[in-house]
Amino acid sequence: MHKAPRSAIPGFYRMSLADRQAIAREWAGLSEDDLQSLNDSGLSLAQADLMIENVIGRYSLPLALATNFRINDRDYLVPMVVEEASVVAACSAAAKLFRQGGGFAASADEPVMIGQIQLLDLADMECAIEAILARKAEIVARANEGAGSIVARGGGALDLEVRPLRNTTVGDMLILHLHFDVRDAMGANLVNSALERIAPYIESISGGRVNLRILSNLSDRRLARASGTIPRNALAMNDAPGTKAVHWICEAAAFAEADPYRAATHNKGIMNGIDALMLATGNDWRAVEAGAHAYASRGGRYSSLTTWSIDDSGNLRGEIELPLAVGIVGGATRTHRGAQTSLKILGVRSAQELAQVAAAVGLAQNLAAIRALATDGIQKGHMRLHARQLALAAGAAEEKAHAVAAQMVEEGNIGLARARDIVRAQRER
């Protein structure tokens, strides 16, 4: 399969939609069916009716490609599904800055998920713990009895931990953590099924009563990381030298590390990029969100998922670490043609590789946001790109929306009222 050598594609955003699709087709060797999945949202009404309940239609969002990504010395075009203007452009621009420093270095842990069993009504907590740990190997083996296919691929249940929770509002309880390697799946169904298999045995050896048996979305044994360096000169803007921009960005990052009110918005910006990639690839973005925000609170106070610093050469250094329970098989990735095409464009070969890309996307999105905030302000670029949405909302025909947006930008007056005035004037002419 032929692939373009570089994801740095000058002027990609200025190309026609047909030309951008042609580049994606050559990059990933897309078939006619793949291209059709991009044009019709990749989901028939009949498929939608099988996916969830009470279906009455489909709801579409734009699918775009973020450019310039180089991760672990490999180039990627990153599919993103998002409704917010400026997210994809900002992510691509930030990736270009990281590219000037050599791109991203990324890693991901083995895909181990945690399944929890809640055990109550124990006559003797310590005796129950002793009985369970003495039979740990048998419990793990029982968890794997119905997981033949995943075990054959090198996954399955690995270990068991116990966590006593004392003096809760319903009394003492014992929590069991089953560690389960889910390979290239997100893993919820695999883990939940394993928990169901071992729950009766846990009750019999402990003398307690099992209540909840459920996967945890705080997948802190499945972390992904990305880092990169941006040369200070690449951050120079207008009259501000790069050294000042580096300092301002680190000040903004310190604010997010110290203050949960700022950290919430800071991390939301990170998830703008990660969620968009999750949606494009058919992954459970809600699970990823839950894990990320829980991990951001691991120290007892909500804080930033990224750290920014100045290296010995005065360049900007960024790092991110967060749980990323993602998959490239099962779920919507199996039934949604658009998700399959996105994965084909991305070209990842494992769930771990997808997690690495997602971490890099989150770091890039974070840089774009805090750089804008610390220099020109977030609204300048965002509103310029948002102008097209305002033009459409004001009733502009699709072929005239660009002209309406351009006029508002030129006037420095970007708003729905002004867009309506321009559209009204066009119609009168």
C-alpha positions in Angstrom: 0.0 0.0 0.0 1.5 3.3 -1.1 1.6 6.1 1.5 2.6 9.7 1.1 6.0 10.2 2.8 4.9 13.2 4.9 1.9 14.4 6.8 3.1 17.9 6.4 0.9 19.0 3.5 1.2 22.7 2.8 -2.1 24.5 2.2 -4.2 21.5 3.0 -6.9 23.7 4.5 -7.1 25.8 1.3 -7.6 22.8 -1.0 -11.1 21.8 -2.3 -12.9 19.0 -0.5 -12.4 16.8 -3.5 -8.6 17.4 -3.5 -8.4 16.7 0.2 -10.3 13.4 -0.3 -7.9 12.5 -3.2 -4.9 13.0 -0.8 -6.6 10.8 1.8 -7.3 8.2 -0.9 -3.7 8.0 -2.0 -2.3 8.2 1.6 -4.3 5.2 2.8 -5.1 3.4 -0.4 -8.8 4.0 0.1 -11.4 2.0 -2.0 -14.5 3.5 -3.6 -16.5 2.0 -0.6 -14.1 3.8 1.8 -14.7 7.1 0.0 -18.4 6.5 0.0 -18.3 6.0 3.8 -16.8 9.5 4.1 -19.6 11.0 1.9 -22.6 9.3 3.5 -21.5 9.3 7.2 -20.6 5.6 7.0 -23.8 4.4 8.7 -27.0 3.3 7.0 -30.3 3.9 8.7 -30.8 0.1 9.1 -27.3 -0.2 10.8 -28.2 2.7 13.1 -31.4 0.9 14.0 -29.4 -2.1 15.1 -26.8 -0.1 17.1 -29.1 1.6 19.7 -32.8 1.7 20.7 -35.7 3.9 19.5 -33.8 5.1 16.3 -35.6 7.7 14.2 -32.6 8.8 12.0 -28.9 9.7 12.0 -27.0 12.7 13.1 -23.8 13.7 11.3 -20.7 15.7 12.3 -17.8 16.8 10.2 -14.9 14.4 9.7 -11.5 16.2 9.1 -7.8 15.3 9.0 -5.2 16.9 11.2 -1.9 17.2 9.4 1.8 17.5 10.4 1.8 14.8 12.9 5.1 12.9 13.3 5.1 10.4 16.2 8.0 8.0 17.0 9.5 8.9 13.6 6.4 8.0 11.7 4.0 10.4 9.9 0.2 10.3 10.5 -2.8 12.0 9.1 -5.2 12.1 12.1 -9.0 11.8 11.5 -11.0 14.0 13.9 -14.8 14.3 14.2 -15.8 17.5 15.9 -18.3 20.3 15.5 -16.3 23.2 16.9 -14.4 25.5 14.6 -10.7 25.9 15.0 -10.0 22.6 16.8 -8.6 20.8 13.8 -6.7 23.9 12.5 -5.2 24.5 15.9 -4.2 20.9 16.3 -2.5 20.8 12.9 -0.6 24.1 13.6 0.6 22.8 16.9 1.8 19.5 15.4 3.8 21.6 12.9 5.5 23.3 15.8 6.4 20.0 17.4 7.6 18.7 14.1 10.2 21.5 14.0 11.6 19.9 17.2 11.7 16.4 15.8 8.0 15.4 16.4 6.5 13.5 19.3 7.9 10.7 21.3 5.1 8.5 22.6 4.6 5.3 24.6 1.7 3.3 26.0 1.4 0.6 28.7 0.1 -2.9 27.9 -3.7 -2.8 27.5 -4.6 -3.9 31.0 -8.0 -3.0 32.3 -9.4 -3.2 35.8 -12.6 -5.0 36.6 -14.1 -4.5 40.1 -16.2 -6.8 42.3 -17.9 -5.3 45.3 -18.1 -7.9 48.2 -20.3 -7.2 51.2 -21.8 -8.8 54.4 -18.5 -10.4 55.4 -18.4 -11.9 58.8 -14.6 -11.6 59.0 -12.8 -9.2 56.6 -9.3 -10.5 57.2 -10.3 -14.2 56.8 -12.1 -13.3 53.6 -9.0 -11.6 52.2 -6.8 -14.5 53.2 -9.1 -17.0 51.6 -9.3 -15.0 48.3 -5.6 -14.4 48.0 -4.8 -18.1 48.8 -6.9 -19.0 45.7 -5.8 -16.2 43.5 -4.3 -18.5 40.8 -7.6 -20.4 40.6 -9.7 -17.3 40.4 -7.6 -16.0 37.5 -7.8 -19.3 35.8 -11.6 -19.3 36.2 -11.7 -15.8 34.7 -10.0 -17.1 31.6 -12.2 -20.2 31.1 -14.6 -18.4 28.8 -12.0 -16.1 27.2 -10.3 -18.5 24.8 -9.9 -16.2 21.9 -8.3 -13.3 23.8 -6.1 -15.7 25.8 -4.9 -17.2 22.4 -3.8 -13.7 21.4 -1.8 -13.2 24.5 -4.4 -11.5 26.7 -6.7 -12.5 29.4 -6.8 -12.2 33.2 -3.4 -11.6 34.8 -3.8 -10.9 38.5 -6.1 -10.1 41.4 -5.9 -7.4 44.0 -8.0 -6.8 47.1 -8.9 -3.4 48.6 -10.8 -3.2 51.9 -13.0 -0.1 52.2 -13.9 0.5 55.8 -16.7 2.5 57.4 -18.6 3.4 54.2 -22.2 4.6 54.5 -23.3 1.0 54.1 -20.5 -0.5 56.3 -17.3 -2.3 55.4 -16.8 -3.8 52.0 -14.1 -5.6 50.1 -13.3 -4.6 46.6 -11.5 -7.0 44.2 -9.6 -5.8 41.2 -9.2 -8.2 38.4 -6.4 -7.1 36.0 -7.3 -8.2 32.4 -5.2 -7.7 29.3 -7.7 -6.9 26.5 -5.2 -6.7 23.6 -6.6 -4.5 20.8 -10.1 -4.1 22.2 -11.3 -1.4 24.5 -12.3 -4.3 26.7 -15.5 -3.5 28.6 -17.4 -6.6 27.5 -14.4 -8.9 28.0 -13.8 -7.7 31.5 -17.4 -7.6 32.6 -18.0 -11.2 31.3 -14.9 -12.4 33.3 -16.2 -10.8 36.4 -19.6 -12.5 36.0 -17.8 -15.9 35.7 -15.8 -15.5 38.9 -18.5 -13.8 41.1 -20.2 -17.0 42.4 -16.8 -18.6 43.3 -15.8 -15.4 45.2 -19.0 -15.6 47.2 -18.4 -19.3 48.0 -14.9 -18.9 49.3 -15.4 -15.6 51.1 -18.8 -16.1 52.7 -19.8 -12.7 51.5 -22.3 -11.3 49.0 -21.3 -9.9 45.6 -23.1 -6.8 44.5 -21.5 -4.8 41.7 -19.4 -6.5 39.0 -18.2 -3.9 36.6 -15.2 -2.5 34.7 -13.5 0.6 36.0 -13.0 3.5 33.6 -10.0 4.7 35.7 -7.7 2.5 33.6 -4.5 3.7 35.4 -2.7 0.5 34.4 -3.2 1.5 30.8 -1.5 4.9 30.6 -0.3 6.6 27.5 2.4 9.3 27.3 3.7 11.8 24.7 6.3 14.4 24.8 8.0 16.9 22.5 10.1 20.0 22.2 9.4 23.2 20.3 12.4 25.4 19.4 11.9 28.8 21.0 12.4 30.6 17.8 9.4 28.8 16.3 7.2 30.5 18.9 8.2 34.0 18.1 5.1 36.2 17.3 4.8 39.8 16.2 7.0 41.8 18.5 7.4 39.0 21.1 10.6 36.9 20.8 10.3 33.2 21.2 11.9 33.3 24.7 9.0 35.4 25.9 6.4 33.2 24.4 8.0 30.1 26.1 7.9 31.9 29.4 4.3 33.0 29.0 3.2 29.4 28.1 5.0 28.0 31.1 3.2 30.6 33.3 -0.1 29.6 31.8 0.7 25.9 32.5 1.6 26.6 36.1 -1.8 28.2 36.6 -3.5 25.0 35.4 -1.3 22.9 37.7 -2.2 25.0 40.8 -5.8 25.8 40.3 -8.7 23.3 39.6 -10.9 26.0 38.0 -8.3 26.7 35.4 -7.3 23.0 35.1 -10.9 22.0 34.2 -10.7 24.3 31.1 -7.1 23.4 30.4 -7.9 19.7 30.3 -11.1 20.3 28.3 -8.9 21.7 25.6 -6.8 18.5 25.7 -9.9 16.4 25.3 -11.1 18.5 22.4 -8.5 16.7 20.3 -8.6 13.3 22.0 -12.4 13.1 21.9 -12.4 14.1 18.2 -10.1 11.2 17.4 -12.1 8.8 19.6 -15.3 9.7 17.7 -13.6 9.3 14.4 -12.4 5.8 15.2 -15.6 4.6 16.9 -14.2 4.5 20.4 -16.0 5.3 23.7 -15.0 8.9 24.2 -17.1 9.1 27.4 -15.0 6.3 29.0 -11.8 8.1 27.9 -13.1 11.4 29.4 -14.1 9.8 32.7 -10.7 8.1 33.0 -8.8 11.3 32.1 -10.6 13.5 34.6 -10.3 10.9 37.4 -6.6 10.6 36.7 -6.3 14.4 36.9 -7.5 14.1 40.5 -5.2 11.3 41.6 -3.3 13.5 44.0 -6.4 14.5 45.9 -6.8 17.7 44.0 -7.8 18.2 40.3 -4.9 19.4 38.2 -3.4 19.5 34.7 -2.8 16.4 32.6 0.2 18.1 31.0 3.4 19.7 32.2 5.4 22.4 30.4 8.9 23.5 31.1 12.0 25.2 29.6 14.8 22.9 28.7 18.5 23.7 29.0 18.6 25.3 25.6 15.7 27.6 26.3 13.2 25.6 24.2 9.7 24.6 25.3 9.2 21.1 26.5 5.7 19.5 26.8 4.6 16.2 28.3 1.3 14.5 28.8 0.2 11.3 30.6 -3.3 9.9 31.0 -5.3 6.7 30.9 -6.4 5.8 27.3 -8.6 2.7 27.1 -9.0 2.5 23.3 -9.6 -0.2 20.8 -9.2 -1.0 17.1 -11.5 -4.0 17.1 -15.1 -4.6 18.4 -17.8 -2.1 19.2 -18.6 0.7 16.7 -15.2 0.1 15.0 -16.7 -3.2 13.7 -20.1 -1.8 12.6 -19.4 1.8 11.5 -17.9 2.1 8.0 -16.8 5.6 8.7 -14.8 4.5 11.8 -13.2 1.7 9.8 -12.1 4.2 7.1 -10.7 6.5 9.8 -8.6 3.7 11.2 -7.5 2.9 7.7 -6.3 6.5 7.2 -4.6 6.5 10.5 -2.9 3.2 9.8 -2.4 2.1 13.4 -1.6 -1.5 14.0 -2.6 -1.9 17.6 -4.6 -0.3 20.4 -1.4 0.8 22.0 -0.3 2.6 18.9 -3.7 4.3 18.8 -3.3 5.4 22.4 0.1 6.9 21.5 -1.4 8.9 18.7 -4.2 10.1 21.0 -1.7 11.2 23.6 0.2 13.2 21.0 -3.0 14.8 19.7 -3.9 15.8 23.3 -0.5 17.4 23.8 -0.8 19.3 20.5 -4.3 20.5 21.2 -3.1 21.8 24.7 -0.2 23.7 23.2 -2.5 25.3 20.6 -4.8 26.5 23.4 -2.3 27.8 25.9 -0.2 29.4 23.2 -3.2 31.4 22.0 -4.2 32.3 25.5 -0.8 33.4 26.5 -0.2 35.5 23.4 -2.9 36.8 21.1 -5.9 35.5 23.2 -8.1 32.6 22.3 -10.8 34.5 20.5 -8.8 36.0 17.6 -8.2 32.9 15.6 -11.2 31.0 16.9 -13.7 33.7 15.8 -12.1 34.0 12.4 -12.8 30.3 11.8 -16.1 30.5 13.5 -17.2 33.2 11.0 -18.2 30.6 8.5 -20.5 28.9 10.9 -22.1 32.3 11.7 -22.6 32.9 8.0 -24.4 29.6 7.6 -26.5 30.3 10.7 -27.4 33.7 9.2 -28.9 32.0 6.2 -26.0 32.3 3.7 -26.0 29.9 0.8 -23.2 27.4 1.1 -21.4 28.8 -1.9 -21.5 32.3 -0.4 -20.6 31.5 3.2 -16.9 32.0 2.6 -17.5 35.5 1.2 -19.7 36.5 4.1 -17.1 35.2 6.6 -14.3 37.0 4.8 -16.2 40.3 4.9 -16.7 40.0 8.6 -13.1 39.2 9.2 -11.9 42.1 7.1 -14.3 44.5 9.0 -13.2 43.1 12.3 -16.9 42.6 13.2 -17.6 38.9 13.6 -21.1 38.2 14.9 -24.4 36.8 14.0 -26.1 40.2 13.7 -23.4 41.4 11.3 -23.6 38.1 9.3 -27.4 38.6 8.9 -26.9 42.2 7.7 -24.4 41.0 5.0 -26.7 38.1 3.9 -29.6 40.5 3.7 -27.6 42.9 1.6 -26.5 40.1 -0.7 -30.1 39.1 -1.3 -31.2 42.7 -2.0 -28.5 43.0 -4.6 
